[in-house]
Amino acid sequence: MQIGLIHYIYISFIIIIIVFLIMRKDIILICILGLFTIGYIYSGSILEGVQTVYRGIIVSGTEFWNIIVIISLIVSMSNVLTDIGADVIMIQPINKLIKKPSSSFWVMGLMMMVSSFILWPSPAVALIGAIILPAAIKAGLPSIWAACTMNIFGHGVAISADYFIQGAPSITAKGASISDPAILMKAQLPLWITMSIVTTVVSFLMMKRDIKKTVYKEKSLIEKKKNNSLLSEKVKIVAIITPLIFLFTIYLMYKYQFKGGDAAALISGVSVIIMILAVIVKNDFKNVLATVSEYIKSGFIFGIKTFAPILIVGAFFFLGNEETSIKILGDQARGYLSDIGLYISNTISLSKYSAVIIQSVTSLISGLGGAGFSALPLVGTISKTLSSAVNIDTVNLASLGQIFAMWVGGGTITPWGVIPVAAICKVDPVELSKKNIIPVFTGFIVTIIVAVIIF
């Protein structure tokens, strides 16, 4: 395997991107310049270089579109459930379980995890923050540890695996050329369990120690609002049937072995049905057509806003994969990171241990941008590259990289990534990041050890 100028330019841009991530700078412009430069070198034409930017984003958008749609529809449903007050009713029974700081930690954490699995972390933050947070603080859980709990369970445990919506494994699988995301989800299970248990337990023990050292006398940061929701019998029915419908959906997915696109299609359809029912309850058949349209718009505004940078970052890193690189550049294009991996395998002796470390460190750094999804195309591609150089399955390396990238980029470490949770809990985002560092990096170390053992 021979590598040429275009390979060196491509890897140089990746190094620049990593440096910018370490410096906490945005990488969108770098990725655009990278697309243009690679397009120009490949074709020898400035016009082709300009067109490469567009084609790259189109290819990236095609790859990610199904994920954008499902997230947008779920957010649309979540918005209308919140507006009619069904969310308040759904969570009311949980408040009875919150009596002490310890129970508050686990109850709020598990509810945040479940909500993030089903609704996505951003809507879950608003839901849990508005309903469970006041009760948790009243029970003695300090605000900073309430924020840590929401971060770790929602933006760490839930989003690093993403078993329900399957956005993260789908993106990682595409980058690693894995045909079925379910294969990746199965492989990552022991690593995900290890990371989740270690991180949550260490965070819990630190919280207990902190409470013993300091006497917290906090008033509820969010006054219990008067319930102006439409607490009619119809709203109560919606609040009851919504979780039941999703439980039944999970059963159907298990019974009929729906995976990947089929599972996403079922979840999306169910979300739309629930949204329409909730809109009918809200409007009592008045202005239903216009209201449904508004909620769909709000959901897709959220989805497009969230994924817009991911499309551009993904476009650049898809040049590392031969299948997508050909779609962007042309029939003679190569998978440039794959080529580099083959070159390394012929010139440098890599061990299993060094491959795991390289994948872990690269994933951590790539997640520093504050948007874990942006890192996943790179994580997938690098896992394929390293697996060609050492005797480790691509699926295993990809699962490790996904977990690490999402824990960092999903919003547990970087101060700019924890702002939503910090804002709703009224704590300093820098302080929140500091509290998360020890539990999260302890989890990383133990997970790396487990990965070396089982790979």
C-alpha positions as CSV (number, residue, x, y, z in Angstrom):
1,M,0.0,0.0,0.0
2,Q,1.4,3.4,-1.1
3,I,0.2,6.7,0.2
4,G,0.5,10.0,-1.6
5,L,0.0,13.7,-1.1
6,I,-3.7,13.5,-0.7
7,H,-3.3,11.1,2.2
8,Y,-0.8,13.4,3.9
9,I,-3.0,16.4,3.5
10,Y,-6.0,14.5,4.8
11,I,-4.2,13.3,8.0
12,S,-2.8,16.8,8.4
13,F,-6.3,18.2,8.5
14,I,-7.3,15.6,11.1
15,I,-4.4,16.6,13.3
16,I,-5.4,20.3,12.9
17,I,-8.9,19.4,13.9
18,I,-7.7,17.6,17.0
19,V,-5.5,20.5,18.0
20,F,-8.5,22.9,17.6
21,L,-10.6,20.6,19.7
22,I,-8.0,20.6,22.5
23,M,-8.0,24.4,22.2
24,R,-11.8,24.4,22.5
25,K,-12.3,26.0,19.1
26,D,-15.0,25.2,16.6
27,I,-14.0,22.9,13.8
28,I,-16.7,23.6,11.2
29,L,-14.5,26.0,9.1
30,I,-11.6,23.6,9.3
31,C,-13.8,20.7,7.9
32,I,-15.0,22.9,5.1
33,L,-11.5,23.9,4.2
34,G,-10.5,20.2,4.4
35,L,-13.3,19.2,2.0
36,F,-12.3,22.0,-0.5
37,T,-8.6,21.1,-0.3
38,I,-9.1,17.4,-0.8
39,G,-11.5,18.0,-3.6
40,Y,-9.0,20.3,-5.3
41,I,-6.1,17.9,-4.9
42,Y,-8.1,15.0,-6.1
43,S,-9.4,16.7,-9.2
44,G,-6.9,19.5,-9.9
45,S,-9.8,21.9,-10.3
46,I,-10.7,24.8,-8.0
47,L,-14.3,24.5,-9.2
48,E,-14.4,20.8,-8.3
49,G,-13.0,21.7,-4.9
50,V,-15.8,24.1,-4.3
51,Q,-18.4,21.5,-5.5
52,T,-16.8,18.9,-3.2
53,V,-18.0,20.9,-0.2
54,Y,-21.6,20.7,-1.4
55,R,-21.4,17.0,-2.4
56,G,-19.8,16.1,0.9
57,I,-22.6,17.7,2.9
58,I,-25.3,16.1,0.7
59,V,-23.8,12.6,1.2
60,S,-23.5,13.3,4.9
61,G,-27.1,14.5,5.0
62,T,-28.2,11.3,3.2
63,E,-26.4,9.1,5.7
64,F,-27.8,11.0,8.7
65,W,-31.3,11.9,7.5
66,N,-33.1,9.0,9.1
67,I,-31.6,9.9,12.5
68,I,-32.6,13.6,12.1
69,V,-36.2,12.6,11.3
70,I,-36.7,10.4,14.3
71,I,-35.2,12.9,16.8
72,S,-37.2,15.7,15.4
73,L,-40.5,13.7,15.6
74,I,-39.8,12.7,19.2
75,V,-39.0,16.3,20.2
76,S,-42.3,17.3,18.5
77,M,-44.2,14.8,20.6
78,S,-42.3,15.8,23.8
79,N,-43.2,19.5,23.2
80,V,-46.9,18.9,23.0
81,L,-47.0,16.5,26.0
82,T,-45.3,19.3,28.0
83,D,-47.7,21.9,26.8
84,I,-50.8,20.0,27.8
85,G,-49.4,19.0,31.2
86,A,-49.2,15.3,30.6
87,D,-45.6,15.3,31.5
88,V,-46.5,16.4,35.1
89,I,-49.0,13.6,35.5
90,M,-46.6,11.0,34.2
91,I,-43.9,11.9,36.7
92,Q,-46.1,12.5,39.8
93,P,-45.9,8.9,41.2
94,I,-42.1,9.1,41.1
95,N,-42.0,12.1,43.5
96,K,-43.2,9.8,46.3
97,L,-40.0,7.8,46.0
98,I,-37.8,10.8,46.7
99,K,-37.3,11.1,50.4
100,K,-33.5,11.4,51.0
101,P,-30.4,12.5,49.0
102,S,-29.5,8.9,48.3
103,S,-32.9,8.0,46.9
104,S,-33.1,11.3,45.1
105,F,-29.8,10.5,43.4
106,W,-30.8,7.1,42.0
107,V,-34.5,7.9,41.3
108,M,-33.7,11.1,39.5
109,G,-30.8,9.5,37.7
110,L,-32.7,6.5,36.5
111,M,-35.6,8.7,35.4
112,M,-33.2,10.9,33.5
113,M,-31.7,7.9,31.9
114,V,-35.0,6.4,30.8
115,S,-36.2,9.8,29.6
116,S,-33.0,10.4,27.7
117,F,-33.3,6.9,26.1
118,I,-36.8,7.7,24.9
119,L,-37.0,11.4,24.4
120,W,-33.3,12.5,24.1
121,P,-31.2,14.3,26.8
122,S,-32.2,17.8,25.9
123,P,-36.0,17.3,26.3
124,A,-35.2,15.1,29.3
125,V,-33.3,17.9,31.0
126,A,-36.3,20.2,30.8
127,L,-38.7,17.4,31.9
128,I,-36.7,16.2,34.9
129,G,-35.5,19.6,35.8
130,A,-39.0,21.1,36.0
131,I,-40.7,18.2,37.8
132,I,-38.2,16.0,39.8
133,L,-35.4,18.5,40.6
134,P,-37.4,20.6,43.1
135,A,-38.4,17.5,45.1
136,A,-34.8,16.2,45.0
137,I,-33.4,19.4,46.4
138,K,-36.1,19.5,49.0
139,A,-35.0,16.0,50.0
140,G,-31.5,17.3,50.6
141,L,-29.7,16.6,47.3
142,P,-27.3,19.6,46.7
143,S,-27.9,21.5,43.5
144,I,-24.5,20.7,42.1
145,W,-25.0,17.0,42.7
146,A,-28.4,17.1,41.2
147,A,-26.8,18.6,38.1
148,C,-24.1,15.8,38.1
149,T,-26.8,13.2,38.4
150,M,-28.7,14.5,35.4
151,N,-25.4,14.9,33.4
152,I,-24.0,11.4,34.1
153,F,-27.2,9.4,33.7
154,G,-28.6,11.4,30.7
155,H,-25.6,12.7,28.8
156,G,-23.4,9.8,29.7
157,V,-25.1,6.5,30.5
158,A,-28.1,6.9,28.1
159,I,-26.6,8.8,25.1
160,S,-23.3,6.8,25.0
161,A,-25.3,3.6,24.2
162,D,-28.5,5.1,22.7
163,Y,-30.2,1.7,22.6
164,F,-33.7,3.0,22.0
165,I,-33.4,5.7,19.3
166,Q,-30.2,4.2,18.0
167,G,-28.7,7.4,16.6
168,A,-25.2,7.0,18.0
169,P,-24.7,3.4,17.0
170,S,-26.1,4.1,13.5
171,I,-23.6,6.9,12.9
172,T,-20.7,4.9,14.3
173,A,-21.6,1.9,12.3
174,K,-21.7,3.9,9.1
175,G,-18.2,5.3,9.8
176,A,-16.9,1.8,10.5
177,S,-18.7,0.2,7.5
178,I,-20.7,-2.1,9.9
179,S,-23.8,-3.2,8.1
180,D,-26.1,-3.5,11.1
181,P,-26.0,-1.2,14.1
182,A,-27.4,-4.0,16.3
183,I,-24.1,-5.8,16.0
184,L,-22.3,-2.8,17.4
185,M,-24.9,-2.4,20.2
186,K,-24.4,-6.0,21.2
187,A,-20.7,-5.7,21.3
188,Q,-20.6,-2.6,23.4
189,L,-22.9,-4.0,26.1
190,P,-20.1,-5.2,28.5
191,L,-18.1,-1.9,28.0
192,W,-21.2,0.2,28.5
193,I,-22.2,-1.7,31.6
194,T,-18.7,-1.2,33.0
195,M,-18.5,2.5,32.3
196,S,-22.1,3.1,33.6
197,I,-21.7,1.2,36.9
198,V,-18.2,2.6,37.7
199,T,-19.1,6.2,36.9
200,T,-22.4,6.3,38.7
201,V,-21.1,4.5,41.8
202,V,-18.1,6.8,42.1
203,S,-20.3,9.8,41.6
204,F,-22.7,8.6,44.3
205,L,-19.9,7.9,46.8
206,M,-18.4,11.4,46.1
207,M,-21.9,12.9,46.7
208,K,-22.2,11.1,50.0
209,R,-18.8,12.2,51.1
210,D,-19.5,15.8,50.0
211,I,-22.8,15.9,52.0
212,K,-21.0,14.6,55.1
213,K,-18.4,17.3,54.9
214,T,-20.8,20.2,54.2
215,V,-24.2,21.0,55.7
216,Y,-26.4,21.9,52.9
217,K,-29.4,24.1,53.6
218,E,-30.9,24.8,50.2
219,K,-34.3,26.0,49.4
220,S,-35.9,24.7,46.4
221,L,-34.3,26.4,43.4
222,I,-37.5,26.0,41.4
223,E,-40.6,27.0,43.2
224,K,-43.4,24.4,42.8
225,K,-45.4,26.1,40.1
226,K,-49.2,26.2,40.2
227,N,-50.5,23.6,37.9
228,N,-52.0,25.5,35.1
229,S,-52.0,22.5,32.9
230,L,-55.1,21.2,31.3
231,L,-55.6,18.5,33.9
232,S,-58.7,17.1,32.4
233,E,-59.6,13.5,32.1
234,K,-58.4,13.5,28.5
235,V,-55.0,14.7,29.5
236,K,-54.8,12.1,32.3
237,I,-55.6,9.4,29.7
238,V,-52.8,10.7,27.4
239,A,-50.4,10.7,30.3
240,I,-51.3,7.1,31.1
241,I,-51.3,5.6,27.6
242,T,-48.1,7.3,26.4
243,P,-45.7,5.2,28.5
244,L,-47.9,2.2,28.0
245,I,-47.7,2.6,24.2
246,F,-43.9,3.0,24.3
247,L,-43.6,-0.2,26.5
248,F,-45.8,-2.0,24.0
249,T,-43.6,-0.6,21.2
250,I,-40.5,-2.0,22.9
251,Y,-42.3,-5.4,23.2
252,L,-43.1,-5.3,19.5
253,M,-39.5,-4.5,18.6
254,Y,-38.3,-7.5,20.7
255,K,-41.0,-9.8,19.3
256,Y,-40.5,-9.1,15.7
257,Q,-36.7,-8.4,16.0
258,F,-37.0,-4.8,14.6
259,K,-33.6,-3.3,14.3
260,G,-32.0,-0.3,12.8
261,G,-34.2,1.4,10.3
262,D,-37.2,-0.8,11.1
263,A,-37.0,0.1,14.8
264,A,-36.5,3.8,14.0
265,A,-39.6,3.8,11.7
266,L,-41.8,2.2,14.4
267,I,-40.7,4.6,17.1
268,S,-41.1,7.6,14.7
269,G,-44.6,6.5,13.7
270,V,-45.7,5.9,17.4
271,S,-44.3,9.4,18.3
272,V,-46.4,11.0,15.6
273,I,-49.5,9.2,16.7
274,I,-49.1,10.3,20.3
275,M,-48.3,13.8,19.2
276,I,-51.6,14.0,17.2
277,L,-53.6,12.6,20.1
278,A,-52.1,15.2,22.4
279,V,-52.8,18.0,20.0
280,I,-56.4,16.9,19.7
281,V,-56.7,17.0,23.5
282,K,-55.1,20.4,23.6
283,N,-57.3,22.0,20.9
284,D,-60.4,19.9,21.2
285,F,-60.5,19.7,17.4
286,K,-60.1,23.4,17.0
287,N,-57.1,24.5,14.9
288,V,-55.7,20.9,15.0
289,L,-54.3,21.1,11.5
290,A,-52.3,24.3,12.1
291,T,-51.2,23.1,15.6
292,V,-49.8,19.8,14.3
293,S,-47.9,21.7,11.7
294,E,-46.4,24.1,14.3
295,Y,-45.2,21.2,16.5
296,I,-43.7,19.4,13.5
297,K,-41.9,22.6,12.6
298,S,-40.5,23.1,16.2
299,G,-39.3,19.5,16.3
300,F,-37.5,19.8,13.0
301,I,-36.0,23.1,13.9
302,F,-34.5,21.4,16.9
303,G,-33.3,18.4,14.8
304,I,-31.7,20.5,12.0
305,K,-30.1,22.9,14.5
306,T,-28.6,20.0,16.4
307,F,-27.3,18.1,13.4
308,A,-26.2,21.0,11.1
309,P,-22.6,21.0,12.4
310,I,-22.6,17.2,12.4
311,L,-23.4,17.1,8.7
312,I,-20.3,19.2,7.8
313,V,-18.0,17.4,10.2
314,G,-19.3,14.0,9.0
315,A,-18.8,15.1,5.4
316,F,-15.1,15.5,6.0
317,F,-14.6,12.3,7.9
318,F,-16.6,10.3,5.5
319,L,-13.7,10.9,3.1
320,G,-11.8,8.4,5.2
321,N,-14.2,5.7,4.2
322,E,-14.0,4.3,0.6
323,E,-17.7,3.9,0.1
324,T,-18.7,7.4,1.0
325,S,-15.5,8.9,-0.4
326,I,-16.4,7.6,-3.9
327,K,-19.8,9.3,-3.6
328,I,-18.2,12.6,-2.7
329,L,-15.2,12.7,-4.9
330,G,-15.7,10.2,-7.7
331,D,-15.0,6.6,-8.8
332,Q,-11.3,6.8,-8.4
333,A,-11.4,8.0,-4.8
334,R,-10.0,6.0,-1.9
335,G,-10.8,5.5,1.7
336,Y,-7.9,7.7,2.8
337,L,-7.9,6.7,6.5
338,S,-8.3,3.1,5.5
339,D,-5.3,3.4,3.2
340,I,-3.3,4.9,6.0
341,G,-4.2,2.1,8.3
342,L,-3.1,-0.5,5.8
343,Y,0.1,1.4,5.3
344,I,0.7,1.5,9.1
345,S,0.0,-2.2,9.3
346,N,2.7,-2.9,6.8
347,T,5.3,-0.6,8.3
348,I,4.6,-0.3,12.1
349,S,4.0,-3.2,14.5
350,L,0.9,-2.3,16.5
351,S,-0.2,-4.3,19.5
352,K,-3.7,-4.9,20.9
353,Y,-2.8,-2.6,23.8
354,S,-1.6,0.3,21.7
355,A,-4.7,0.0,19.4
356,V,-7.1,0.2,22.4
357,I,-5.2,3.2,23.8
358,I,-5.1,5.0,20.4
359,Q,-8.8,4.5,19.9
360,S,-9.6,5.6,23.5
361,V,-7.4,8.8,23.3
362,T,-8.6,9.7,19.9
363,S,-12.2,9.3,20.8
364,L,-11.8,11.4,24.0
365,I,-10.1,14.2,22.1
366,S,-12.6,14.1,19.3
367,G,-15.4,14.5,21.8
368,L,-14.0,17.7,23.2
369,G,-16.0,19.7,20.6
370,G,-19.0,19.4,22.9
371,A,-21.1,17.4,20.3
372,G,-20.3,13.7,20.6
373,F,-22.1,12.9,17.4
374,S,-19.7,15.0,15.4
375,A,-16.9,12.6,16.6
376,L,-18.6,9.4,15.7
377,P,-17.8,9.3,11.9
378,L,-14.1,9.7,12.9
379,V,-14.5,7.1,15.7
380,G,-16.0,4.6,13.3
381,T,-13.4,5.2,10.6
382,I,-10.4,5.0,12.9
383,S,-11.7,1.7,14.4
384,K,-11.8,0.3,10.9
385,T,-8.3,1.6,10.3
386,L,-6.8,0.2,13.5
387,S,-8.5,-3.2,13.1
388,S,-6.8,-3.6,9.8
389,A,-3.5,-3.2,11.5
390,V,-4.0,-5.5,14.5
391,N,-6.1,-8.5,15.3
392,I,-9.1,-6.8,16.9
393,D,-12.6,-6.8,15.5
394,T,-13.7,-3.5,14.1
395,V,-17.0,-3.7,16.0
396,N,-15.1,-3.9,19.4
397,L,-13.0,-0.9,18.7
398,A,-15.9,1.1,17.3
399,S,-18.0,0.3,20.4
400,L,-15.2,1.5,22.7
401,G,-14.7,4.7,20.7
402,Q,-18.4,5.5,20.7
403,I,-18.8,5.2,24.4
404,F,-15.8,7.4,25.1
405,A,-16.6,10.1,22.5
406,M,-20.2,10.3,23.7
407,W,-19.3,10.6,27.4
408,V,-17.1,13.5,26.6
409,G,-18.9,15.1,23.7
410,G,-22.4,14.3,24.9
411,G,-22.1,16.8,27.7
412,T,-20.4,15.6,30.9
413,I,-16.9,17.0,30.8
414,T,-16.6,20.1,28.6
415,P,-18.0,23.3,30.3
416,W,-19.8,24.4,27.1
417,G,-21.4,20.9,26.9
418,V,-23.0,21.0,30.4
419,I,-24.6,24.4,30.1
420,P,-28.2,23.2,29.7
421,V,-28.1,21.2,32.9
422,A,-26.1,23.8,34.8
423,A,-28.6,26.4,33.8
424,I,-31.7,24.5,34.9
425,C,-30.0,23.6,38.2
426,K,-28.5,27.1,38.6
427,V,-24.9,26.0,39.1
428,D,-21.6,27.1,37.6
429,P,-20.9,24.9,34.5
430,V,-17.2,24.9,35.2
431,E,-17.8,23.6,38.7
432,L,-20.2,21.0,37.3
433,S,-17.5,19.8,34.8
434,K,-15.0,19.6,37.7
435,K,-17.4,17.4,39.7
436,N,-17.8,15.1,36.7
437,I,-14.1,14.6,35.9
438,I,-13.2,12.1,38.6
439,P,-16.2,9.7,38.1
440,V,-16.0,9.9,34.3
441,F,-12.2,9.4,34.0
442,T,-12.3,6.6,36.6
443,G,-14.9,4.9,34.4
444,F,-12.6,5.4,31.4
445,I,-9.7,3.7,33.1
446,V,-11.7,0.7,34.2
447,T,-13.4,0.4,30.8
448,I,-10.0,0.4,29.0
449,I,-8.8,-2.4,31.3
450,V,-11.9,-4.4,30.6
451,A,-11.6,-3.7,26.8
452,V,-8.0,-5.0,26.8
453,I,-9.1,-8.2,28.7
454,I,-12.1,-9.0,26.5
455,F,-10.8,-7.9,23.0
